[in-house]
Amino acid sequence: MIVVDMRPQKTTIERLRFTACHELAHILLHFSDDCNIEKMCNKFANFFLFPKQTFIEEMGAEHREQLTLEEMIDLRELYGISIAAQVHAAWDLRMISREHYDWWYDEMIKKNRLEEGWGVYSFPETIGIEKRVKARMKTNARED
């Protein structure tokens, strides 16, 4: 059973998506006894939501001197991936240096855990088929 705390004061939609994928990794994957299971589940979630090659293409290179908040906000809004998850992915791929990774966490992420003011991932409340079914139901109701 997976339990996710969905209170808005505790988390963001991006974090909920990440957590759900992390927990999915626990269910689907088998790990050796000598690995860090939590870290591996985090990596799974990160690259499930934002595949490695897509991330590299969006960042424009496999190695970067720095990441900018502006580009990561754009990617957050497009892919629904938190800034923190993007910084982790950049470090996991060794795209950025450890110093730059630490700077992001110490100076930015720890000071804004909910990433307020760093873009918004807008997601539809209903999928397309639900909208179409409701439209047909309205049409049928008017015809009756």
Order of alpha helices (4+ residues) and beta strands (2+ residues): alpha-alpha-alpha-alpha-alpha-alpha-alpha
